[in-house]
C-alpha cells in the first residue's frame, strides 16, 4: 500500500484543472472600448492581423476595425454609453476610446455610420470621427455620417457637430441641418 502526501494530491488536482479549464486569454490589441451589442450577419472584427466573425457581446478594443459587408450592420456600445451604428459595406476603426477622460477617436475609412454620443462634460474631452475627406467633432449629439465616392455627408439630429475639411476649414452644424465635404 502506497501513502500519498496531501501536497502531491493537491498538485495533481491543480494540474488537471489547468488542462481541463483553459485560462482566459487576454485579448490582443489594447484597452477595452466597448462591445458589439447587436449585429446583422456579415460583420467581422479585425484585431491586428486577425479577422474573425463578430458576435454579440464580443469586446471591442482600441485599434479594432469593424467591417460590415453587403447587408451587414453592427451596433457598438462604447463604455461611456455612446452608441455607434455601422451601416452596411462600411469600415470603422475605434482608434481610441477612454470613458474616464472622455477621449474618443474613430476613423470611418468608407461607408456609413450613425453615432449617439454622450454629452462631453470633462475639460479637454474630445469625440472625433476622422475620414479621408474631413473630421466631425462632436459635443454630445446624435448624427449620421456617410463617406461615399469621396463625398462626406453629415446629418445632425441633435446637438452640434464641428465639421472640418482637411484644410481645417470648419463649420458648426446644428440639429436638423446637413453639410457635405467633397
C-alpha positions, 0 to 999 in steps of 0.5 A, a space after each residue: 500500500 502506497 501513502 500519498 502526501 496531501 501536497 502531491 494530491 493537491 498538485 495533481 488536482 491543480 494540474 488537471 484543472 489547468 488542462 481541463 479549464 483553459 485560462 482566459 486569454 487576454 485579448 490582443 490589441 489594447 484597452 477595452 472600448 466597448 462591445 458589439 451589442 447587436 449585429 446583422 450577419 456579415 460583420 467581422 472584427 479585425 484585431 491586428 492581423 486577425 479577422 474573425 466573425 463578430 458576435 454579440 457581446 464580443 469586446 471591442 478594443 482600441 485599434 479594432 476595425 469593424 467591417 460590415 459587408 453587403 447587408 451587414 450592420 453592427 451596433 457598438 456600445 462604447 463604455 461611456 454609453 455612446 452608441 455607434 451604428 455601422 451601416 452596411 459595406 462600411 469600415 470603422 476603426 475605434 482608434 481610441 476610446 477612454 470613458 474616464 477622460 472622455 477621449 474618443 477617436 474613430 476613423 470611418 475609412 468608407 461607408 456609413 455610420 450613425 453615432 449617439 454620443 454622450 454629452 462631453 462634460 470633462 475639460 479637454 474631452 474630445 469625440 472625433 470621427 476622422 475620414 479621408 475627406 474631413 473630421 466631425 467633432 462632436 459635443 454630445 449629439 446624435 448624427 449620421 455620417 456617410 463617406 461615399 465616392 469621396 463625398 462626406 455627408 453629415 446629418 445632425 439630429 441633435 446637438 452640434 457637430 464641428 465639421 472640418 475639411 482637411 484644410 481645417 476649414 470648419 463649420 458648426 452644424 446644428 440639429 436638423 441641418 446637413 453639410 457635405 465635404 467633397 
